[in-house]
Amino acid sequence: MAFDSFGAFLAMEGHGPYVWASYGVFFVLMAVLMVGSYRRRNAVLQSCRQLAGARSSRAPKPDSDTAPAAAASFTRVDVSQD
């Protein structure tokens, strides 16, 4: 499809307002989605950093003088089947 002039291209035989409004809405919504995703990503990263910082500050600091205690002890049990 060839147009005689740039004005004819913009008018698109009477369909121009619909076409250009559609393009405009598309690009505005894409920009809104990109900005919203970027802001949400930054908010999630910030909350993860805060949570990690809170957990590391609550973690007990190991003493270098004492050995860590065993979490569990295991004993061997002999089972006889008579």
N, CA, C and O atoms as a GROMACS GRO file, in nm:
protein
  328
    1MET      N    1   0.086  -0.117   0.000
    1MET     CA    2   0.000   0.000   0.000
    1MET      C    3   0.090   0.123   0.000
    1MET      O    4   0.173   0.139   0.090
    2ALA      N    5   0.075   0.204  -0.095
    2ALA     CA    6   0.155   0.326  -0.108
    2ALA      C    7   0.066   0.447  -0.083
    2ALA      O    8  -0.051   0.448  -0.121
    3PHE      N    9   0.122   0.547  -0.019
    3PHE     CA   10   0.048   0.670   0.012
    3PHE      C   11   0.106   0.783  -0.070
    3PHE      O   12   0.226   0.785  -0.101
    4ASP      N   13   0.021   0.878  -0.106
    4ASP     CA   14   0.065   0.991  -0.187
    4ASP      C   15   0.148   1.090  -0.107
    4ASP      O   16   0.240   1.151  -0.160
    5SER      N   17   0.116   1.105   0.021
    5SER     CA   18   0.188   1.201   0.105
    5SER      C   19   0.190   1.151   0.248
    5SER      O   20   0.126   1.052   0.282
    6PHE      N   21   0.264   1.222   0.331
    6PHE     CA   22   0.271   1.186   0.472
    6PHE      C   23   0.136   1.207   0.540
    6PHE      O   24   0.098   1.130   0.628
    7GLY      N   25   0.064   1.311   0.500
    7GLY     CA   26  -0.070   1.336   0.554
    7GLY      C   27  -0.166   1.221   0.522
    7GLY      O   28  -0.248   1.183   0.605
    8ALA      N   29  -0.154   1.168   0.401
    8ALA     CA   30  -0.237   1.053   0.364
    8ALA      C   31  -0.198   0.929   0.444
    8ALA      O   32  -0.283   0.847   0.480
    9PHE      N   33  -0.068   0.917   0.474
    9PHE     CA   34  -0.022   0.807   0.558
    9PHE      C   35  -0.082   0.817   0.698
    9PHE      O   36  -0.128   0.717   0.753
   10LEU      N   37  -0.083   0.938   0.756
   10LEU     CA   38  -0.140   0.956   0.889
   10LEU      C   39  -0.290   0.934   0.890
   10LEU      O   40  -0.344   0.880   0.987
   11ALA      N   41  -0.359   0.976   0.784
   11ALA     CA   42  -0.504   0.961   0.778
   11ALA      C   43  -0.546   0.816   0.750
   11ALA      O   44  -0.650   0.772   0.797
   12MET      N   45  -0.467   0.743   0.674
   12MET     CA   46  -0.492   0.604   0.639
   12MET      C   47  -0.636   0.582   0.593
   12MET      O   48  -0.706   0.493   0.641
   13GLU      N   49  -0.678   0.665   0.499
   13GLU     CA   50  -0.812   0.657   0.439
   13GLU      C   51  -0.923   0.655   0.543
   13GLU      O   52  -1.020   0.581   0.529
   14GLY      N   53  -0.909   0.737   0.646
   14GLY     CA   54  -1.011   0.749   0.749
   14GLY      C   55  -0.990   0.660   0.870
   14GLY      O   56  -1.059   0.678   0.970
   15HIS      N   57  -0.899   0.566   0.864
   15HIS     CA   58  -0.874   0.474   0.975
   15HIS      C   59  -0.758   0.520   1.064
   15HIS      O   60  -0.726   0.454   1.163
   16GLY      N   61  -0.697   0.628   1.031
   16GLY     CA   62  -0.580   0.677   1.103
   16GLY      C   63  -0.601   0.700   1.252
   16GLY      O   64  -0.519   0.655   1.332
   17PRO      N   65  -0.711   0.768   1.292
   17PRO     CA   66  -0.727   0.792   1.436
   17PRO      C   67  -0.733   0.661   1.518
   17PRO      O   68  -0.674   0.653   1.625
   18TYR      N   69  -0.803   0.562   1.467
   18TYR     CA   70  -0.811   0.434   1.537
   18TYR      C   71  -0.674   0.367   1.542
   18TYR      O   72  -0.633   0.318   1.647
   19VAL      N   73  -0.605   0.364   1.430
   19VAL     CA   74  -0.475   0.296   1.423
   19VAL      C   75  -0.374   0.363   1.515
   19VAL      O   76  -0.307   0.296   1.593
   20TRP      N   77  -0.363   0.496   1.506
   20TRP     CA   78  -0.263   0.565   1.586
   20TRP      C   79  -0.299   0.567   1.733
   20TRP      O   80  -0.210   0.565   1.818
   21ALA      N   81  -0.428   0.571   1.765
   21ALA     CA   82  -0.468   0.561   1.906
   21ALA      C   83  -0.434   0.422   1.961
   21ALA      O   84  -0.392   0.411   2.077
   22SER      N   85  -0.451   0.320   1.882
   22SER     CA   86  -0.415   0.183   1.924
   22SER      C   87  -0.266   0.171   1.951
   22SER      O   88  -0.223   0.115   2.052
   23TYR      N   89  -0.187   0.225   1.858
   23TYR     CA   90  -0.042   0.225   1.881
   23TYR      C   91  -0.006   0.303   2.007
   23TYR      O   92   0.079   0.260   2.085
   24GLY      N   93  -0.068   0.417   2.026
   24GLY     CA   94  -0.039   0.499   2.144
   24GLY      C   95  -0.074   0.426   2.273
   24GLY      O   96   0.005   0.428   2.368
   25VAL      N   97  -0.191   0.364   2.278
   25VAL     CA   98  -0.231   0.290   2.398
   25VAL      C   99  -0.135   0.174   2.423
   25VAL      O  100  -0.096   0.149   2.537
   26PHE      N  101  -0.097   0.104   2.318
   26PHE     CA  102  -0.003  -0.007   2.331
   26PHE      C  103   0.128   0.039   2.394
   26PHE      O  104   0.176  -0.021   2.490
   27PHE      N  105   0.187   0.145   2.339
   27PHE     CA  106   0.317   0.189   2.390
   27PHE      C  107   0.307   0.247   2.530
   27PHE      O  108   0.399   0.230   2.609
   28VAL      N  109   0.198   0.314   2.562
   28VAL     CA  110   0.180   0.365   2.699
   28VAL      C  111   0.168   0.248   2.797
   28VAL      O  112   0.231   0.249   2.902
   29LEU      N  113   0.087   0.148   2.763
   29LEU     CA  114   0.072   0.034   2.852
   29LEU      C  115   0.202  -0.045   2.867
   29LEU      O  116   0.232  -0.094   2.976
   30MET      N  117   0.277  -0.058   2.759
   30MET     CA  118   0.405  -0.127   2.770
   30MET      C  119   0.501  -0.052   2.862
   30MET      O  120   0.573  -0.113   2.940
   31ALA      N  121   0.501   0.080   2.853
   31ALA     CA  122   0.586   0.162   2.941
   31ALA      C  123   0.542   0.146   3.086
   31ALA      O  124   0.626   0.133   3.176
   32VAL      N  125   0.412   0.147   3.110
   32VAL     CA  126   0.360   0.131   3.246
   32VAL      C  127   0.398  -0.006   3.301
   32VAL      O  128   0.440  -0.017   3.416
   33LEU      N  129   0.384  -0.110   3.221
   33LEU     CA  130   0.423  -0.244   3.265
   33LEU      C  131   0.572  -0.255   3.295
   33LEU      O  132   0.611  -0.318   3.392
   34MET      N  133   0.654  -0.194   3.212
   34MET     CA  134   0.798  -0.200   3.234
   34MET      C  135   0.837  -0.127   3.361
   34MET      O  136   0.918  -0.177   3.440
   35VAL      N  137   0.782  -0.009   3.382
   35VAL     CA  138   0.814   0.068   3.502
   35VAL      C  139   0.762  -0.004   3.626
   35VAL      O  140   0.831  -0.010   3.728
   36GLY      N  141   0.640  -0.057   3.618
   36GLY     CA  142   0.584  -0.131   3.732
   36GLY      C  143   0.664  -0.254   3.766
   36GLY      O  144   0.687  -0.283   3.883
   37SER      N  145   0.708  -0.327   3.664
   37SER     CA  146   0.790  -0.446   3.689
   37SER      C  147   0.924  -0.410   3.750
   37SER      O  148   0.972  -0.478   3.841
   38TYR      N  149   0.983  -0.304   3.702
   38TYR     CA  150   1.111  -0.259   3.756
   38TYR      C  151   1.097  -0.218   3.903
   38TYR      O  152   1.181  -0.251   3.986
   39ARG      N  153   0.990  -0.145   3.934
   39ARG     CA  154   0.969  -0.101   4.072
   39ARG      C  155   0.939  -0.219   4.164
   39ARG      O  156   0.988  -0.224   4.276
   40ARG      N  157   0.858  -0.315   4.116
   40ARG     CA  158   0.826  -0.432   4.197
   40ARG      C  159   0.951  -0.516   4.220
   40ARG      O  160   0.972  -0.566   4.330
   41ARG      N  161   1.035  -0.530   4.118
   41ARG     CA  162   1.160  -0.604   4.133
   41ARG      C  163   1.248  -0.541   4.239
   41ARG      O  164   1.304  -0.610   4.324
   42ASN      N  165   1.261  -0.409   4.234
   42ASN     CA  166   1.342  -0.340   4.333
   42ASN      C  167   1.284  -0.354   4.473
   42ASN      O  168   1.359  -0.366   4.570
   43ALA      N  169   1.151  -0.352   4.486
   43ALA     CA  170   1.089  -0.369   4.617
   43ALA      C  171   1.114  -0.508   4.672
   43ALA      O  172   1.141  -0.524   4.791
   44VAL      N  173   1.106  -0.610   4.587
   44VAL     CA  174   1.131  -0.747   4.631
   44VAL      C  175   1.277  -0.763   4.671
   44VAL      O  176   1.307  -0.824   4.774
   45LEU      N  177   1.368  -0.710   4.592
   45LEU     CA  178   1.510  -0.719   4.627
   45LEU      C  179   1.539  -0.648   4.759
   45LEU      O  180   1.617  -0.697   4.841
   46GLN      N  181   1.478  -0.533   4.780
   46GLN     CA  182   1.499  -0.458   4.904
   46GLN      C  183   1.445  -0.537   5.024
   46GLN      O  184   1.510  -0.542   5.128
   47SER      N  185   1.327  -0.598   5.010
   47SER     CA  186   1.272  -0.675   5.122
   47SER      C  187   1.357  -0.798   5.150
   47SER      O  188   1.373  -0.838   5.266
   48CYS      N  189   1.412  -0.860   5.046
   48CYS     CA  190   1.501  -0.974   5.067
   48CYS      C  191   1.628  -0.931   5.139
   48CYS      O  192   1.676  -1.002   5.228
   49ARG      N  193   1.681  -0.817   5.102
   49ARG     CA  194   1.801  -0.767   5.171
   49ARG      C  195   1.772  -0.737   5.317
   49ARG      O  196   1.854  -0.766   5.404
   50GLN      N  197   1.656  -0.678   5.345
   50GLN     CA  198   1.620  -0.648   5.483
   50GLN      C  199   1.601  -0.775   5.563
   50GLN      O  200   1.645  -0.783   5.678
   51LEU      N  201   1.537  -0.876   5.505
   51LEU     CA  202   1.515  -1.002   5.572
   51LEU      C  203   1.648  -1.073   5.599
   51LEU      O  204   1.668  -1.128   5.707
   52ALA      N  205   1.736  -1.072   5.502
   52ALA     CA  206   1.867  -1.134   5.521
   52ALA      C  207   1.948  -1.060   5.627
   52ALA      O  208   2.018  -1.122   5.706
   53GLY      N  209   1.939  -0.928   5.629
   53GLY     CA  210   2.008  -0.850   5.731
   53GLY      C  211   1.953  -0.876   5.870
   53GLY      O  212   2.029  -0.883   5.966
   54ALA      N  213   1.821  -0.891   5.880
   54ALA     CA  214   1.760  -0.920   6.010
   54ALA      C  215   1.798  -1.058   6.058
   54ALA      O  216   1.821  -1.078   6.178
   55ARG      N  217   1.805  -1.155   5.967
   55ARG     CA  218   1.843  -1.290   6.007
   55ARG      C  219   1.989  -1.298   6.049
   55ARG      O  220   2.023  -1.367   6.145
   56SER      N  221   2.075  -1.227   5.978
   56SER     CA  222   2.218  -1.233   6.012
   56SER      C  223   2.246  -1.161   6.144
   56SER      O  224   2.338  -1.198   6.215
   57SER      N  225   2.168  -1.060   6.176
   57SER     CA  226   2.191  -0.990   6.303
   57SER      C  227   2.139  -1.071   6.421
   57SER      O  228   2.186  -1.053   6.533
   58ARG      N  229   2.040  -1.160   6.398
   58ARG     CA  230   1.987  -1.243   6.505
   58ARG      C  231   2.066  -1.371   6.523
   58ARG      O  232   2.052  -1.437   6.626
   59ALA      N  233   2.148  -1.408   6.428
   59ALA     CA  234   2.221  -1.534   6.435
   59ALA      C  235   2.324  -1.526   6.546
   59ALA      O  236   2.394  -1.426   6.561
   60PRO      N  237   2.334  -1.634   6.626
   60PRO     CA  238   2.434  -1.633   6.734
   60PRO      C  239   2.575  -1.639   6.678
   60PRO      O  240   2.602  -1.709   6.580
   61LYS      N  241   2.660  -1.566   6.741
   61LYS     CA  242   2.799  -1.563   6.698
   61LYS      C  243   2.874  -1.675   6.771
   61LYS      O  244   2.868  -1.682   6.894
   62PRO      N  245   2.943  -1.762   6.698
   62PRO     CA  246   3.011  -1.876   6.762
   62PRO      C  247   3.132  -1.828   6.842
   62PRO      O  248   3.205  -1.738   6.802
   63ASP      N  249   3.150  -1.894   6.958
   63ASP     CA  250   3.270  -1.867   7.038
   63ASP      C  251   3.384  -1.948   6.982
   63ASP      O  252   3.366  -2.063   6.941
   64SER      N  253   3.500  -1.890   6.979
   64SER     CA  254   3.616  -1.962   6.926
   64SER      C  255   3.673  -2.057   7.030
   64SER      O  256   3.749  -2.147   6.994
   65ASP      N  257   3.638  -2.041   7.161
   65ASP     CA  258   3.692  -2.126   7.267
   65ASP      C  259   3.618  -2.259   7.277
   65ASP      O  260   3.678  -2.358   7.319
   66THR      N  261   3.494  -2.264   7.241
   66THR     CA  262   3.417  -2.387   7.259
   66THR      C  263   3.391  -2.452   7.124
   66THR      O  264   3.374  -2.385   7.022
   67ALA      N  265   3.388  -2.582   7.127
   67ALA     CA  266   3.357  -2.658   7.006
   67ALA      C  267   3.205  -2.662   6.990
   67ALA      O  268   3.133  -2.660   7.090
   68PRO      N  269   3.157  -2.668   6.870
   68PRO     CA  270   3.012  -2.675   6.853
   68PRO      C  271   2.957  -2.806   6.908
   68PRO      O  272   3.017  -2.912   6.892
   69ALA      N  273   2.842  -2.796   6.971
   69ALA     CA  274   2.779  -2.914   7.030
   69ALA      C  275   2.720  -3.000   6.918
   69ALA      O  276   2.677  -2.950   6.814
   70ALA      N  277   2.719  -3.130   6.944
   70ALA     CA  278   2.663  -3.222   6.846
   70ALA      C  279   2.511  -3.203   6.842
   70ALA      O  280   2.447  -3.184   6.945
   71ALA      N  281   2.457  -3.210   6.723
   71ALA     CA  282   2.313  -3.191   6.708
   71ALA      C  283   2.237  -3.316   6.751
   71ALA      O  284   2.124  -3.305   6.797
   72ALA      N  285   2.295  -3.433   6.736
   72ALA     CA  286   2.230  -3.558   6.772
   72ALA      C  287   2.336  -3.662   6.804
   72ALA      O  288   2.451  -3.652   6.761
   73SER      N  289   2.295  -3.761   6.881
   73SER     CA  290   2.388  -3.871   6.909
   73SER      C  291   2.323  -4.000   6.861
   73SER      O  292   2.201  -4.016   6.866
   74PHE      N  293   2.407  -4.091   6.816
   74PHE     CA  294   2.357  -4.215   6.762
   74PHE      C  295   2.423  -4.330   6.837
   74PHE      O  296   2.544  -4.328   6.863
   75THR      N  297   2.344  -4.429   6.870
   75THR     CA  298   2.398  -4.550   6.935
   75THR      C  299   2.355  -4.670   6.853
   75THR      O  300   2.247  -4.672   6.794
   76ARG      N  301   2.442  -4.769   6.850
   76ARG     CA  302   2.411  -4.892   6.777
   76ARG      C  303   2.325  -4.981   6.864
   76ARG      O  304   2.353  -5.001   6.983
   77VAL      N  305   2.223  -5.033   6.805
   77VAL     CA  306   2.132  -5.125   6.875
   77VAL      C  307   2.137  -5.257   6.802
   77VAL      O  308   2.114  -5.264   6.681
   78ASP      N  309   2.168  -5.364   6.877
   78ASP     CA  310   2.170  -5.498   6.819
   78ASP      C  311   2.032  -5.558   6.836
   78ASP      O  312   1.981  -5.568   6.948
   79VAL      N  313   1.974  -5.596   6.728
   79VAL     CA  314   1.841  -5.657   6.733
   79VAL      C  315   1.856  -5.803   6.698
   79VAL      O  316   1.906  -5.839   6.592
   80SER      N  317   1.810  -5.888   6.790
   80SER     CA  318   1.818  -6.030   6.765
   80SER      C  319   1.679  -6.081   6.731
   80SER      O  320   1.580  -6.038   6.789
   81GLN      N  321   1.674  -6.172   6.638
   81GLN     CA  322   1.544  -6.228   6.600
   81GLN      C  323   1.545  -6.376   6.634
   81GLN      O  324   1.582  -6.461   6.552
   82ASP      N  325   1.504  -6.405   6.752
   82ASP     CA  326   1.500  -6.545   6.798
   82ASP      C  327   1.364  -6.602   6.783
   82ASP      O  328   1.342  -6.719   6.816
   0.00000   0.00000   0.00000
